[in-house]
């Protein structure tokens, strides 16, 4: 089962328009990787957040944290994932990652507040 899809970044949209064959091949690779083993979507989402944190990529952490939230990962689970990385990546990188994850959680909470109950 594929992960939920969040809106694509504008740069990806531009690449897709210029080179649709590359975008299609990339999306096929993503799907094949997700389906290659037994991990459920929420675990794949957590793994991608963890890899992004280790890489120190703000853009990637934001994108994958959003997808993890859409896959049903609880905000406290995302925050715990960041805290577990502390001994490996150090305090400054952990504080950055917490900021990025909290931005995604806040963004989701603000969007939820706008939806009538």
N, C-alpha and C positions, 0 to 999 in steps of 0.2 A: 504494500500500500504506500503510495508516494506521500511525501510530506505536503502540508498545505502550501499554497503558493501566495507569496506576498508580491506586491507590485515590484516590477523589475526596475532597477536603476536606469536613469535616462541614458547613461553611457552604454548600458547593455542594449537598450532599445535601438540606439544608433547603430551599434554593431550588428544587431539583428536585421535592420533595414539594409545595411550595406552588404552584409554577408549572411543571408538567411541560412545557407547551407552549414555554416559554422555554428550558428546558434542551434540549429536543429540537431547537429551532431553532438554538441555539448549537452543539450537537454536529454538526448538519448543516453549519453554516458552517465549523467546524473541518475537517471531512472534505473539503468542497469546496475549501477553501484548500490543503490538502495535496495534493489531486489536480489542482490547476489548472496545474501545471507539471512540469518534469523532475527536480526535486530528489528524491533518495532519502531515505528516512526518517531515516537517521543525519545527513544534512546539514541536514534540517529541524530535527532535535533540537538540533544545534549552533547553528543560527541563533536558535532560541528561547532558548537559554541566553545567547547574546550579547546579544540584545535585552533580556533580563531583567537582565543585568549592567549594561548601559547605563542602564537605568531605575532601577537601585539598589534593586530589590525583592527582599528576602530570600525572601519566600514564593514568588515566581515563579522565582527562581534555584533554590531547593530543588526545586520541582516539575519544572522542565525539566531540571535536572541528573539527577534520578532517571530521567526518561524517556529521556534521552540514554544513560545507563548501560544501561538495559534494551534500547535500540536497538543496543547493541554498541559504543558509543563508549568508547574506552579512557580510564581515569582520567588518564593523562598528557596525552591530547589535551584533555580538559576543563581541566586546569590550564594548558596552553599557551594555550588560548583566553582564559583570564583574564589571563595575562601579556601577551598581545598587546593587551589593552584598556588597559594601564597608561598609555601616552602620551595616550590620549584621555580617560580618566576620572580619572586621578590616583592617587597612591599610597594614600591612605586608602580610597577606594572599591575599589581593586584588592585591598587586604588584606581588606576585608570579603567581597568576592566569592570570594577564595581560601578563606576560612574556611567560607563556605556550601557551596562545591563539595566541600571536604574533609569536611565533615559528611556529605554524601550518600555520598561514597566510603566513609567509615568505616562508615556505617549499612549499606551494601550488603555490605561485608566482614564485618561482625559477623553479618548475617543469613546469609551464606554459610557462616560457621563453625558455625552451628547446624544446618545441613543435613548429615545423615550422608553420608559418601562412599560 
